[in-house]
Amino acid sequence: IRRPPRSTPKPSSAASDVYKRQAPAFLVLFVFVLYPVFETVRLGFYDKFGREFIGWDNYVWALNDPNFRRSIINNLGWLLIVPTLSTFFGLVIANLTDRIWWGSIAKSIIFMPMAISFVGAGVIWKFIYDYRGPGDQQIGLLNAIMVSLGIEPQAWLTIPIWNNLFLMAIMIWIQTGLALVIFSAALRGIPKETLEAARIDGASEFRIFWSIIIPFLEQTILVIWTIITILVLKVFDIIYVLTSGGPGKSTTVLGWSIYINTFKKLDFGTGSALAMILGLLTLFIAIVFYAFLDRGEKQ
């Protein structure tokens, strides 16, 4: 008696079932990630209405625009100062708070700004930097302190160069908490025997910090520095809330320039070109980061 052959599912039907299950994810990925990227690339080569192809004109305009050059210079200042100081303060505070009994309370307080959005942080610091004129009552914390000390109040966000530093202080205040938490976890991985041996040999705490802790946390420092750098490249909210790029475009950055050209001037060509430049800068930093990280792992 012949037995009927077993029915096996067709490979094509199994593959189609997989595709059907993954179709919603692919659709969401295409609509919210891939399509905006491709459309931004396309608009960067078209006129302000996205109708006429003009080639590289938008990028040539960007390179010759003084506001673009100013935003690049300001972004470079943000990239040099904010990630460096945030990483440094996070490492130092993490190292110091591990030695005191109330270190967990201190870490919680310093980490709290991470729970605030950039817009919320901008509003808070707007009250700190508020200026009401020499004869008026100062409600800004910084100017109130200045007046109590007998010093004339200052319009902090209108002072050239310094206004950028005051804006950077907000980002440092926020991102130091991120660096602190990551460094606190990384410090647990340093062998206590190594630190105790160094102290027995007479090494000072500064020597231990410089020669043992920093080399051991080299990869962690690189990761934190890169994360904060990418966040700084996209900074927009703080500028929007406090200065709107002024006075005289002195605090403008790439993110603000993209917003002005795209949503204020409705020039989608130049706005897309600026967005592509920002995206390429971010991609370049990510590639460099992964190259250094890969080299460190091979060593």
Backbone as JSON, one array per atom type, in Angstrom:
{
  "sequence": "IRRPPRSTPKPSSAASDVYKRQAPAFLVLFVFVLYPVFETVRLGFYDKFGREFIGWDNYVWALNDPNFRRSIINNLGWLLIVPTLSTFFGLVIANLTDRIWWGSIAKSIIFMPMAISFVGAGVIWKFIYDYRGPGDQQIGLLNAIMVSLGIEPQAWLTIPIWNNLFLMAIMIWIQTGLALVIFSAALRGIPKETLEAARIDGASEFRIFWSIIIPFLEQTILVIWTIITILVLKVFDIIYVLTSGGPGKSTTVLGWSIYINTFKKLDFGTGSALAMILGLLTLFIAIVFYAFLDRGEKQ",
  "N": [[0.86, -1.19, 0.0], [0.68, 2.11, -0.96], [1.79, 4.98, 0.66], [0.38, 8.2, 0.99], [2.15, 11.06, -0.23], [3.82, 13.31, 2.0], [2.61, 16.53, 2.68], [4.36, 19.37, 2.05], [5.15, 22.71, 2.94], [5.32, 25.21, 0.45], [8.34, 26.79, -0.51], [8.17, 29.34, -1.54], [5.74, 30.32, -0.54], [6.28, 30.42, 2.18], [8.3, 32.33, 2.23], [6.87, 34.52, 1.3], [5.11, 34.9, 3.43], [6.9, 35.8, 5.39], [7.7, 38.21, 4.23], [5.26, 39.56, 4.28], [4.89, 39.89, 7.02], [7.0, 41.59, 7.59], [6.49, 43.78, 6.08], [5.0, 46.1, 7.18], [6.99, 47.24, 8.85], [9.0, 47.87, 6.98], [7.57, 49.72, 5.49], [7.14, 51.83, 7.31], [9.83, 52.5, 7.79], [10.57, 53.38, 5.23], [8.83, 55.58, 4.77], [9.36, 57.39, 6.9], [12.13, 57.57, 7.12], [13.83, 56.76, 4.82], [12.58, 57.96, 2.51], [12.45, 60.81, 3.28], [15.24, 61.33, 3.34], [16.11, 60.79, 0.67], [14.51, 62.65, -0.67], [15.44, 65.06, 0.4], [18.06, 65.05, -0.58], [17.46, 65.26, -3.31], [16.07, 67.75, -3.47], [18.12, 69.47, -2.84], [19.4, 69.99, -5.21], [17.7, 71.46, -6.7], [15.58, 74.33, -7.48], [14.15, 76.89, -5.29], [11.49, 76.11, -5.15], [11.52, 73.47, -5.78], [11.24, 72.62, -8.41], [12.73, 73.28, -10.75], [15.75, 72.08, -12.07], [18.9, 72.93, -10.86], [21.46, 72.15, -10.42], [24.59, 72.39, -8.79], [24.18, 74.85, -7.64], [22.94, 75.67, -5.23], [24.71, 74.74, -3.28], [27.01, 76.14, -3.95], [26.08, 78.7, -3.44], [25.79, 78.47, -0.66], [28.47, 78.21, 0.2], [29.41, 80.74, -0.41], [27.91, 82.4, 1.12], [27.77, 84.75, 3.73], [26.44, 84.37, 6.18], [26.28, 81.61, 6.34], [28.99, 80.96, 6.57], [29.49, 82.17, 9.02], [27.84, 80.59, 10.67], [29.15, 78.13, 10.43], [31.6, 78.71, 11.68], [30.68, 79.26, 14.28], [29.57, 76.76, 14.89], [31.91, 75.21, 14.91], [33.12, 76.27, 17.16], [31.3, 75.4, 19.13], [31.69, 72.63, 18.79], [34.32, 72.29, 19.63], [34.36, 73.16, 22.3], [32.04, 72.36, 23.88], [31.73, 69.36, 23.84], [34.27, 68.7, 24.89], [34.46, 69.99, 27.46], [32.15, 68.97, 28.7], [32.71, 66.2, 28.76], [35.07, 66.25, 30.28], [34.24, 67.43, 32.76], [32.3, 65.53, 33.5], [33.88, 63.22, 33.87], [35.66, 64.02, 35.92], [33.86, 64.68, 38.02], [32.56, 62.21, 38.35], [34.69, 60.67, 39.28], [35.28, 61.96, 41.69], [32.85, 61.86, 43.17], [32.62, 59.19, 43.72], [33.97, 58.79, 46.04], [32.81, 59.84, 48.26], [30.27, 59.74, 50.8], [27.81, 60.79, 50.2], [27.72, 60.68, 47.51], [25.95, 59.46, 45.65], [23.66, 61.04, 45.88], [24.63, 63.48, 44.95], [25.26, 62.76, 42.29], [22.69, 62.25, 41.32], [21.53, 64.8, 41.4], [23.14, 66.21, 39.59], [22.6, 64.78, 37.31], [19.97, 65.37, 36.8], [19.32, 67.56, 34.93], [19.37, 66.18, 32.48], [16.88, 65.12, 32.15], [15.39, 67.17, 31.23], [14.04, 68.85, 28.45], [15.67, 70.41, 25.59], [14.39, 72.77, 24.93], [13.02, 73.34, 27.32], [15.25, 73.66, 29.01], [16.35, 75.9, 27.8], [14.4, 77.83, 28.37], [14.59, 77.95, 31.17], [17.23, 78.91, 31.53], [16.96, 81.29, 30.25], [15.67, 82.92, 32.05], [17.72, 83.09, 33.88], [19.66, 84.56, 32.52], [18.33, 86.92, 32.07], [17.75, 90.38, 31.33], [17.03, 93.64, 32.39], [17.6, 96.36, 32.09], [19.47, 99.24, 33.34], [18.12, 100.82, 35.36], [15.94, 99.33, 36.17], [14.25, 96.76, 38.09], [15.99, 93.8, 38.51], [15.19, 90.64, 37.37], [16.49, 88.47, 36.48], [18.63, 85.85, 37.47], [21.47, 85.94, 37.33], [22.05, 88.68, 36.81], [20.82, 89.77, 39.05], [22.49, 88.91, 41.08], [24.79, 90.28, 40.29], [23.97, 92.98, 40.65], [23.53, 92.98, 43.42], [26.11, 92.85, 44.26], [27.02, 95.31, 43.66], [27.63, 95.82, 41.01], [27.18, 96.82, 37.63], [24.32, 95.68, 35.79], [24.27, 93.33, 33.02], [23.57, 92.82, 29.56], [23.67, 89.83, 28.79], [23.41, 88.06, 26.62], [23.87, 89.56, 24.39], [26.47, 90.26, 24.11], [29.24, 90.15, 22.07], [30.88, 87.13, 21.07], [31.06, 86.24, 23.8], [28.34, 85.71, 24.18], [27.89, 83.37, 22.74], [29.37, 81.6, 24.3], [27.9, 81.66, 26.66], [25.58, 80.41, 25.79], [26.61, 77.9, 25.16], [27.19, 77.02, 27.72], [24.76, 76.11, 28.66], [24.28, 73.74, 27.21], [26.48, 72.27, 28.12], [25.81, 72.07, 30.8], [23.63, 70.37, 30.6], [24.63, 68.01, 29.31], [26.72, 67.11, 30.89], [25.68, 65.5, 32.88], [25.0, 63.17, 31.47], [27.57, 62.24, 30.7], [28.62, 61.84, 33.26], [27.09, 59.68, 34.35], [27.75, 57.54, 32.64], [30.53, 57.4, 32.95], [30.65, 56.83, 35.68], [29.73, 54.2, 35.75], [31.73, 53.01, 34.2], [34.01, 53.39, 35.75], [33.77, 51.48, 37.71], [34.82, 49.26, 36.58], [37.56, 49.38, 36.73], [40.34, 47.71, 38.02], [40.6, 47.31, 41.51], [42.89, 46.49, 42.75], [44.95, 47.48, 41.17], [44.77, 50.26, 41.58], [45.21, 50.37, 44.36], [47.81, 49.33, 44.51], [49.22, 51.34, 43.19], [48.87, 53.47, 44.99], [50.22, 52.45, 47.21], [52.79, 52.44, 46.2], [53.32, 55.09, 46.34], [52.18, 56.92, 44.59], [50.59, 59.94, 43.67], [47.17, 61.19, 43.93], [46.48, 62.68, 41.7], [48.36, 61.71, 39.88], [47.55, 59.05, 39.7], [45.02, 59.43, 38.59], [45.69, 60.56, 36.11], [47.51, 58.73, 34.91], [46.47, 56.16, 35.18], [43.59, 55.98, 35.42], [42.54, 57.57, 33.27], [43.86, 56.4, 30.89], [42.71, 53.82, 31.1], [40.03, 54.35, 30.68], [39.89, 55.17, 28.07], [38.49, 54.34, 25.69], [35.85, 54.69, 26.54], [35.8, 57.45, 26.98], [36.1, 58.34, 24.35], [33.71, 57.4, 23.2], [31.74, 58.86, 24.64], [32.49, 61.48, 24.03], [32.02, 61.49, 21.27], [29.23, 61.03, 21.11], [28.2, 63.35, 22.36], [29.25, 65.25, 20.63], [27.85, 64.78, 18.22], [25.27, 65.45, 19.07], [25.68, 68.15, 19.57], [26.19, 69.13, 17.01], [23.64, 69.18, 15.95], [22.35, 71.19, 17.31], [19.73, 73.37, 18.04], [17.37, 74.09, 19.4], [18.06, 75.53, 21.76], [19.2, 77.86, 20.72], [16.99, 78.85, 19.37], [15.17, 79.46, 21.43], [16.51, 81.36, 23.08], [18.08, 83.35, 21.61], [17.44, 83.47, 18.89], [19.29, 83.3, 16.85], [20.53, 85.8, 16.84], [22.31, 88.55, 18.47], [22.56, 90.22, 15.3], [23.19, 87.93, 13.77], [25.12, 86.67, 15.26], [25.04, 84.42, 16.87], [24.19, 82.37, 15.3], [23.79, 79.03, 14.04], [24.33, 75.94, 12.19], [21.96, 74.38, 12.34], [20.05, 76.35, 12.94], [20.24, 77.95, 10.64], [19.29, 76.18, 8.7], [16.62, 75.97, 9.51], [15.71, 78.64, 9.18], [16.03, 79.11, 6.39], [14.44, 77.07, 5.3], [11.86, 77.08, 6.55], [11.16, 79.7, 7.16], [12.0, 81.41, 5.02], [11.04, 79.78, 3.09], [12.59, 78.47, 1.21], [13.27, 75.74, -0.17], [15.31, 74.54, -1.56], [17.89, 75.67, -0.85], [17.68, 75.21, 1.89], [17.6, 72.4, 1.97], [20.13, 71.84, 0.91], [21.8, 72.87, 2.91], [21.01, 71.16, 4.96], [21.99, 68.74, 3.97], [24.73, 69.24, 4.06], [25.08, 69.42, 6.83], [24.32, 66.8, 7.48], [26.35, 65.34, 6.18], [28.6, 66.19, 7.62], [27.99, 65.11, 10.14], [28.0, 62.38, 9.45], [30.69, 62.09, 8.72], [31.99, 62.51, 11.19], [30.98, 60.32, 12.6], [32.11, 58.2, 11.12], [34.86, 58.62, 11.55], [34.9, 58.26, 14.31], [34.17, 55.5, 14.56], [36.37, 54.42, 13.25], [38.52, 55.04, 14.98], [37.6, 53.69, 17.22], [37.57, 51.04, 16.34], [40.28, 50.68, 15.85], [41.25, 50.89, 18.45], [40.09, 48.62, 19.63], [41.42, 46.57, 18.23], [43.98, 46.9, 19.11]],
  "CA": [[0.0, 0.0, 0.0], [1.47, 3.33, -1.02], [1.36, 6.09, 1.51], [0.34, 9.5, 0.27], [3.3, 11.91, 0.13], [3.55, 14.39, 2.96], [2.5, 17.87, 2.08], [5.34, 20.33, 2.6], [4.85, 24.08, 2.48], [6.16, 25.7, -0.62], [9.27, 27.83, -0.05], [7.72, 30.67, -1.95], [4.69, 30.78, 0.37], [6.92, 30.77, 3.45], [8.99, 33.61, 2.05], [5.86, 35.57, 1.2], [4.62, 35.18, 4.79], [7.9, 36.63, 6.06], [7.62, 39.55, 3.66], [4.04, 40.2, 4.74], [5.08, 40.32, 8.4], [7.97, 42.68, 7.66], [6.06, 44.91, 5.25], [4.73, 47.34, 7.94], [8.25, 47.85, 9.3], [9.64, 48.47, 5.81], [6.79, 50.89, 5.1], [7.46, 52.9, 8.26], [11.22, 52.89, 7.51], [10.62, 54.12, 3.97], [8.1, 56.85, 4.85], [9.91, 58.32, 7.87], [13.59, 57.64, 7.08], [14.44, 56.72, 3.49], [12.01, 58.98, 1.63], [12.95, 62.16, 3.59], [16.64, 61.46, 2.95], [16.18, 60.9, -0.79], [13.88, 63.91, -1.08], [16.36, 66.14, 0.77], [19.14, 65.03, -1.57], [16.93, 65.76, -4.58], [15.76, 69.18, -3.39], [19.36, 70.24, -2.78], [19.84, 70.3, -6.56], [16.6, 72.15, -7.39], [15.34, 75.7, -7.03], [13.47, 77.01, -4.01], [10.19, 75.44, -5.21], [11.73, 72.06, -6.08], [10.73, 72.33, -9.74], [13.75, 73.43, -11.8], [17.06, 71.55, -11.71], [19.93, 73.97, -10.95], [22.78, 71.57, -10.15], [25.29, 72.67, -7.52], [24.05, 76.27, -7.31], [22.62, 75.86, -3.81], [25.92, 74.51, -2.5], [27.89, 77.28, -4.23], [25.52, 79.81, -2.67], [26.09, 78.26, 0.76], [29.88, 78.49, 0.44], [29.64, 82.18, -0.57], [27.01, 83.15, 2.01], [28.44, 85.09, 5.0], [25.74, 83.77, 7.32], [26.69, 80.21, 6.4], [30.35, 80.92, 7.13], [29.37, 82.48, 10.46], [27.29, 79.43, 11.36], [30.2, 77.11, 10.49], [32.55, 79.12, 12.72], [30.04, 79.05, 15.57], [29.48, 75.31, 15.11], [33.23, 74.73, 15.28], [33.3, 76.63, 18.57], [30.5, 74.45, 19.91], [32.3, 71.3, 18.71], [35.58, 72.25, 20.39], [34.21, 73.48, 23.72], [31.0, 71.62, 24.61], [32.07, 67.96, 24.14], [35.48, 68.61, 25.72], [34.17, 70.34, 28.85], [31.17, 68.02, 29.24], [33.41, 64.96, 29.05], [36.01, 66.49, 31.38], [33.5, 67.6, 34.02], [31.68, 64.25, 33.84], [34.9, 62.3, 34.38], [36.16, 64.51, 37.22], [32.8, 64.55, 39.04], [32.36, 60.79, 38.61], [35.8, 60.2, 40.1], [35.21, 62.55, 43.03], [31.66, 61.43, 43.9], [32.77, 57.8, 44.15], [34.74, 58.74, 47.28], [32.07, 60.47, 49.35], [29.1, 58.95, 51.15], [26.63, 61.35, 49.57], [27.99, 60.74, 46.08], [24.76, 59.1, 44.86], [22.78, 62.21, 45.85], [25.25, 64.45, 44.05], [25.09, 62.3, 40.91], [21.29, 62.42, 40.93], [21.29, 66.22, 41.17], [23.83, 66.61, 38.37], [21.97, 64.1, 36.18], [18.6, 65.86, 36.62], [19.09, 68.31, 33.67], [19.17, 65.28, 31.35], [15.45, 64.86, 32.02], [14.76, 68.38, 30.7], [14.26, 69.06, 27.02], [16.49, 71.58, 25.27], [13.53, 73.94, 25.0], [12.84, 73.63, 28.74], [16.51, 74.2, 29.53], [16.49, 77.26, 27.29], [13.51, 78.72, 29.14], [15.17, 78.12, 32.51], [18.4, 79.78, 31.46], [16.54, 82.61, 29.8], [15.44, 83.68, 33.28], [19.02, 83.32, 34.53], [20.37, 85.6, 31.77], [17.42, 88.03, 31.79], [18.29, 91.73, 31.53], [15.92, 94.59, 32.41], [18.05, 97.74, 32.03], [20.16, 99.68, 34.57], [17.26, 101.36, 36.41], [14.83, 98.43, 36.47], [14.52, 95.64, 38.98], [16.49, 92.65, 37.75], [14.62, 89.35, 37.76], [17.44, 87.45, 36.08], [19.47, 85.45, 38.6], [22.85, 86.41, 37.19], [22.09, 90.13, 36.99], [20.47, 90.07, 40.44], [23.74, 88.73, 41.84], [25.68, 91.39, 39.93], [23.48, 94.2, 41.3], [23.77, 92.86, 44.86], [27.54, 93.08, 44.49], [27.33, 96.67, 43.26], [28.11, 95.83, 39.63], [26.12, 97.1, 36.66], [23.81, 94.49, 35.08], [24.71, 93.18, 31.65], [22.74, 92.06, 28.61], [24.66, 88.79, 28.55], [23.24, 87.4, 25.33], [24.19, 90.48, 23.29], [27.91, 90.52, 24.11], [29.86, 89.3, 21.05], [31.71, 85.99, 21.47], [30.61, 85.73, 25.1], [26.98, 85.19, 24.12], [28.0, 81.97, 22.34], [29.85, 80.83, 25.45], [26.79, 81.52, 27.6], [24.69, 79.39, 25.24], [27.29, 76.61, 25.31], [27.11, 76.61, 29.12], [23.5, 75.38, 28.84], [24.5, 72.38, 26.71], [27.41, 71.61, 29.05], [25.03, 71.78, 32.01], [22.77, 69.21, 30.33], [25.35, 66.81, 28.89], [27.62, 66.63, 31.94], [25.0, 64.4, 33.57], [25.15, 61.96, 30.65], [28.95, 61.77, 30.85], [28.79, 61.4, 34.64], [26.5, 58.36, 34.56], [28.52, 56.53, 31.9], [31.84, 57.28, 33.6], [30.47, 56.17, 36.98], [29.67, 52.76, 35.48], [33.03, 52.55, 33.68], [35.0, 53.39, 36.83], [33.64, 50.24, 38.47], [35.59, 48.21, 35.93], [39.0, 49.5, 37.0], [40.72, 46.81, 39.13], [40.99, 48.01, 42.73], [44.27, 46.12, 43.08], [45.85, 48.39, 40.46], [44.75, 51.54, 42.27], [45.86, 50.22, 45.67], [49.25, 49.16, 44.29], [49.76, 52.65, 42.86], [48.93, 54.26, 46.22], [51.29, 51.9, 48.05], [54.06, 52.88, 45.61], [53.48, 56.52, 46.6], [51.63, 57.76, 43.53], [49.57, 60.91, 44.1], [45.86, 60.98, 43.32], [46.52, 63.24, 40.34], [49.12, 60.78, 39.05], [46.67, 57.89, 39.47], [43.97, 59.86, 37.68], [46.24, 60.83, 34.78], [48.27, 57.61, 34.35], [45.76, 54.89, 35.28], [42.16, 56.07, 35.16], [42.29, 58.08, 31.91], [44.15, 55.37, 29.87], [41.77, 52.71, 31.19], [38.73, 54.79, 30.17], [40.1, 55.83, 26.77], [37.39, 54.04, 24.77], [34.64, 55.33, 27.08], [35.93, 58.88, 26.7], [35.86, 58.52, 22.92], [32.28, 57.19, 22.94], [30.98, 59.99, 25.19], [32.84, 62.67, 23.26], [31.36, 61.4, 19.97], [27.78, 61.2, 21.32], [27.92, 64.77, 22.62], [29.58, 65.99, 19.41], [26.73, 64.66, 17.28], [24.19, 66.25, 19.62], [26.03, 69.57, 19.41], [26.03, 69.48, 15.6], [22.22, 69.38, 15.65], [21.78, 72.13, 18.26], [18.79, 74.33, 17.45], [16.35, 74.52, 20.36], [18.6, 76.54, 22.68], [19.32, 79.1, 19.94], [15.63, 79.31, 19.06], [14.51, 80.0, 22.62], [17.2, 82.45, 23.73], [18.61, 84.45, 20.81], [16.97, 83.42, 17.5], [20.44, 83.52, 15.98], [21.06, 87.15, 16.96], [22.08, 89.74, 17.62], [23.39, 90.32, 14.12], [23.61, 86.58, 13.34], [26.34, 86.3, 15.99], [24.89, 83.12, 17.52], [23.58, 81.42, 14.38], [24.46, 77.75, 13.81], [23.79, 75.27, 11.0], [20.57, 74.01, 12.57], [19.22, 77.55, 12.83], [20.24, 78.36, 9.23], [18.38, 75.27, 8.0], [15.26, 76.34, 9.88], [15.38, 79.94, 8.58], [15.91, 78.99, 4.94], [13.38, 76.14, 4.9], [10.52, 77.34, 7.08], [10.89, 81.14, 7.17], [12.1, 81.9, 3.65], [10.41, 78.77, 2.22], [13.53, 78.11, 0.15], [13.54, 74.34, 0.12], [16.56, 74.16, -2.19], [19.03, 76.02, 0.01], [17.51, 74.52, 3.16], [18.01, 71.01, 1.8], [21.59, 71.83, 0.74], [22.4, 73.03, 4.25], [20.75, 69.92, 5.71], [22.92, 67.73, 3.48], [26.06, 69.56, 4.61], [25.06, 68.99, 8.22], [24.32, 65.34, 7.51], [27.68, 64.84, 5.81], [29.49, 66.43, 8.76], [27.67, 64.1, 11.15], [28.48, 61.09, 8.95], [32.15, 62.1, 8.79], [32.38, 62.33, 12.59], [30.67, 58.94, 12.97], [33.11, 57.32, 10.5], [36.12, 58.79, 12.3], [34.71, 57.62, 15.62], [34.24, 54.05, 14.41], [37.74, 54.06, 12.89], [39.31, 55.07, 16.21], [37.11, 52.63, 18.11], [38.03, 49.77, 15.79], [41.71, 50.59, 16.07], [41.47, 50.62, 19.86], [39.75, 47.23, 19.92], [42.45, 45.7, 17.67], [45.16, 46.99, 19.95]],
  "C": [[0.89, 1.24, 0.0], [0.88, 4.4, -0.09], [1.36, 7.4, 0.73], [1.53, 10.37, 0.7], [2.88, 13.02, 1.09], [3.54, 15.74, 2.25], [3.48, 18.81, 2.79], [5.02, 21.71, 2.07], [5.82, 24.51, 1.4], [7.08, 26.81, -0.09], [8.78, 29.23, -0.4], [6.64, 31.2, -1.01], [5.27, 31.16, 1.71], [7.62, 32.11, 3.35], [7.99, 34.76, 1.97], [5.27, 35.92, 2.55], [5.59, 36.08, 5.56], [7.83, 38.06, 5.56], [6.38, 40.29, 4.14], [4.19, 40.7, 6.18], [6.02, 41.51, 8.51], [7.55, 43.91, 6.87], [5.74, 46.17, 6.05], [6.0, 48.03, 8.41], [8.97, 48.53, 8.15], [8.9, 49.73, 5.38], [7.1, 52.08, 6.0], [8.88, 53.42, 8.02], [11.31, 53.74, 6.26], [10.0, 55.5, 4.12], [8.83, 57.85, 5.74], [11.42, 58.44, 7.83], [14.11, 57.76, 5.65], [13.9, 57.81, 2.57], [12.48, 60.39, 1.98], [14.41, 62.36, 3.18], [16.77, 61.65, 1.45], [15.6, 62.22, -1.28], [14.76, 65.11, -0.74], [17.52, 66.22, -0.21], [18.67, 65.63, -2.89], [16.71, 67.26, -4.55], [17.01, 70.04, -3.33], [19.88, 70.64, -4.14], [18.76, 71.02, -7.37], [16.42, 73.55, -6.82], [14.5, 75.69, -5.75], [12.11, 76.31, -3.98], [10.31, 73.95, -5.51], [11.28, 71.66, -7.45], [11.84, 72.31, -10.81], [15.11, 72.93, -11.29], [18.11, 72.65, -11.92], [21.31, 73.45, -10.59], [23.33, 71.94, -8.79], [25.11, 74.11, -7.05], [23.76, 76.52, -5.84], [23.85, 75.68, -2.93], [26.94, 75.62, -2.73], [27.4, 78.5, -3.46], [25.88, 79.68, -1.2], [27.55, 78.63, 1.06], [30.19, 79.99, 0.36], [28.8, 83.03, 0.37], [27.7, 83.47, 3.32], [27.76, 84.5, 6.22], [26.09, 82.29, 7.47], [28.09, 80.08, 7.0], [30.33, 81.23, 8.62], [28.84, 81.28, 11.22], [28.31, 78.29, 11.46], [31.2, 77.44, 11.59], [31.96, 78.89, 14.1], [29.9, 77.56, 15.89], [30.83, 74.73, 15.52], [33.54, 75.06, 16.74], [32.54, 75.7, 19.5], [31.17, 73.08, 19.95], [33.58, 71.2, 19.54], [35.35, 72.36, 21.9], [33.25, 72.53, 24.43], [31.37, 70.16, 24.87], [33.28, 67.81, 25.06], [35.17, 68.88, 27.18], [33.15, 69.39, 29.47], [31.84, 66.71, 29.63], [34.35, 65.13, 30.24], [35.28, 66.6, 32.71], [32.85, 66.28, 34.46], [32.67, 63.28, 34.44], [35.39, 62.73, 35.76], [35.11, 64.32, 38.31], [32.55, 63.09, 39.36], [33.46, 60.24, 39.51], [35.72, 60.72, 41.52], [34.01, 62.02, 43.82], [31.73, 59.97, 44.33], [33.45, 57.68, 45.51], [34.0, 59.33, 48.47], [30.76, 59.71, 49.58], [27.83, 59.48, 50.5], [26.82, 61.49, 48.06], [26.78, 60.42, 45.22], [23.78, 60.27, 44.77], [23.32, 63.26, 44.89], [25.07, 64.05, 42.59], [23.65, 62.5, 40.44], [20.98, 63.87, 40.6], [21.91, 66.67, 39.85], [23.19, 65.97, 37.14], [20.59, 64.66, 35.86], [18.39, 66.68, 35.34], [18.89, 67.43, 32.45], [17.7, 64.98, 31.11], [14.69, 66.05, 31.43], [15.04, 68.47, 29.2], [15.12, 70.29, 26.8], [15.66, 72.86, 25.34], [13.3, 74.34, 26.46], [14.09, 74.22, 29.37], [16.72, 75.63, 29.06], [15.62, 78.24, 28.04], [14.06, 78.98, 30.53], [16.32, 79.11, 32.48], [18.07, 81.16, 30.92], [16.24, 83.5, 31.0], [16.74, 83.97, 34.01], [19.74, 84.49, 33.85], [19.54, 86.86, 31.55], [18.03, 89.37, 32.17], [17.15, 92.73, 31.4], [16.36, 96.06, 32.35], [18.62, 98.21, 33.37], [19.23, 100.13, 35.69], [16.15, 100.43, 36.85], [15.26, 97.34, 37.45], [14.89, 94.41, 38.16], [15.86, 91.37, 38.27], [15.51, 88.19, 37.32], [18.4, 87.12, 37.21], [20.87, 86.03, 38.5], [22.96, 87.9, 37.39], [21.69, 90.54, 38.4], [21.69, 89.92, 41.34], [24.7, 89.88, 41.57], [25.27, 92.68, 40.64], [23.73, 94.15, 42.8], [25.24, 93.08, 45.21], [27.97, 94.48, 44.08], [27.88, 96.8, 41.86], [26.94, 96.05, 38.69], [25.64, 95.82, 35.98], [24.23, 94.5, 33.62], [23.67, 92.44, 30.82], [23.62, 90.93, 28.06], [24.59, 88.21, 27.15], [23.45, 88.33, 24.14], [25.67, 90.8, 23.22], [28.58, 89.61, 23.09], [30.83, 88.29, 21.66], [31.21, 85.39, 22.78], [29.21, 85.15, 25.04], [26.98, 83.73, 23.65], [28.45, 81.1, 23.5], [28.74, 80.63, 26.48], [25.78, 80.49, 27.11], [25.31, 78.0, 25.37], [27.2, 76.1, 26.75], [25.84, 75.81, 29.38], [23.67, 73.93, 28.39], [25.46, 71.61, 27.62], [26.68, 71.2, 30.31], [24.15, 70.54, 31.81], [23.59, 67.94, 30.13], [26.35, 66.3, 29.92], [26.99, 65.47, 32.7], [25.11, 63.1, 32.81], [26.55, 61.38, 30.81], [29.19, 61.21, 32.26], [28.28, 59.99, 34.85], [27.32, 57.28, 33.87], [29.89, 56.32, 32.55], [31.73, 56.57, 34.95], [30.41, 54.66, 36.8], [31.03, 52.23, 35.02], [34.08, 52.49, 34.78], [34.94, 52.12, 37.68], [34.49, 49.12, 37.87], [37.09, 48.31, 36.13], [39.37, 48.6, 38.17], [41.2, 47.6, 40.35], [42.43, 47.7, 43.11], [45.26, 47.05, 42.41], [45.93, 49.74, 41.16], [45.45, 51.46, 43.62], [47.36, 50.06, 45.54], [49.9, 50.5, 43.98], [49.86, 53.53, 44.1], [50.03, 53.76, 47.15], [52.66, 52.34, 47.53], [54.28, 54.38, 45.76], [52.96, 57.43, 45.52], [50.56, 58.7, 44.09], [48.26, 60.62, 43.39], [45.8, 61.55, 41.9], [47.26, 62.3, 39.39], [48.31, 59.54, 38.72], [45.6, 58.23, 38.45], [44.5, 59.98, 36.25], [46.84, 59.58, 34.13], [47.53, 56.28, 34.37], [44.31, 55.02, 34.82], [41.89, 56.51, 33.72], [42.67, 57.05, 30.84], [43.17, 54.2, 29.9], [40.42, 53.08, 30.57], [38.83, 55.44, 28.79], [38.94, 55.59, 25.81], [36.09, 54.68, 25.23], [34.66, 56.82, 26.81], [35.61, 59.17, 25.24], [34.38, 58.38, 22.59], [31.47, 58.4, 23.42], [31.24, 61.24, 24.37], [32.11, 62.66, 21.91], [29.85, 61.62, 20.09], [27.44, 62.67, 21.5], [28.22, 65.61, 21.39], [28.44, 65.95, 18.41], [25.52, 65.45, 17.76], [24.43, 67.74, 19.4], [25.85, 70.01, 17.96], [24.58, 69.83, 15.27], [21.56, 70.43, 16.55], [20.92, 73.16, 17.52], [17.89, 74.94, 18.51], [16.84, 75.65, 21.26], [18.72, 77.88, 21.96], [17.94, 79.69, 19.69], [15.0, 80.01, 20.25], [15.18, 81.28, 23.11], [17.56, 83.61, 22.81], [18.04, 84.53, 19.4], [18.09, 83.75, 16.53], [21.1, 84.87, 16.1], [21.92, 87.32, 18.2], [23.05, 89.78, 16.44], [23.96, 89.0, 13.64], [24.83, 86.08, 14.11], [26.25, 84.93, 16.65], [24.26, 82.08, 16.59], [24.44, 80.17, 14.23], [23.79, 77.08, 12.62], [22.32, 74.9, 11.17], [19.63, 75.18, 12.43], [19.13, 78.03, 11.39], [19.31, 77.48, 8.41], [16.93, 75.66, 8.27], [14.84, 77.63, 9.19], [15.13, 79.79, 7.08], [14.72, 78.13, 4.53], [12.0, 76.61, 5.31], [10.17, 78.83, 7.16], [10.92, 81.72, 5.76], [11.42, 80.97, 2.64], [11.27, 78.47, 0.99], [13.99, 76.69, 0.41], [14.85, 73.85, -0.54], [17.76, 74.43, -1.31], [18.91, 75.33, 1.37], [17.95, 73.07, 3.08], [19.52, 70.89, 1.61], [22.29, 71.96, 2.08], [22.18, 71.77, 5.09], [21.69, 68.81, 5.27], [24.33, 67.98, 3.99], [26.14, 69.13, 6.06], [25.08, 67.48, 8.33], [25.67, 64.75, 7.17], [28.7, 65.06, 6.93], [29.26, 65.39, 9.86], [28.18, 62.73, 10.73], [30.0, 61.0, 9.04], [32.63, 61.85, 10.22], [32.11, 60.89, 13.03], [31.69, 57.97, 12.38], [34.44, 57.41, 11.23], [36.05, 58.12, 13.66], [34.84, 56.11, 15.52], [35.64, 53.59, 14.02], [38.64, 54.04, 14.12], [38.9, 53.94, 17.15], [37.6, 51.27, 17.63], [39.53, 49.6, 15.99], [42.04, 50.29, 17.53], [41.16, 49.19, 20.23], [40.81, 46.26, 19.4], [43.73, 45.74, 18.5], [44.98, 46.21, 21.24]]
}
